[in-house]
Amino acid sequence: MASPIIDRRREPRHPVLQIGMILADPSAAPRYCLVVDRSNSGVRLRTTSDFQAPSEFFLRCMGTESKYKVVWRRGSSLGAMVTR
């Protein structure tokens, strides 16, 4: 019998499915991503397969901009937490 999956999230996620912009380097062009879901403490993003987001970046989405730090990566998906 398989063990149940334990949800270790500190806060509930809310689906977003909006286009966001990753702003990493002031001299580089912004990169677009799909913001899959977000919580008060973080986001889950999907990027294009030819782009790997840097370990820290600003994300602009839905009229807000916040700084994030990547905490996990799986292929073109990543999870990032808000840095304060």
Beta strands, then each sheet from edge to edge (+ up, - down):
strand 1: 14-23
strand 2: 31-38
strand 3: 42-46
strand 4: 56-61
strand 5: 64-74
strand 6: 77-82
sheet 1: 1+ 2- 3+ 6- 5+ 4- 1+
end
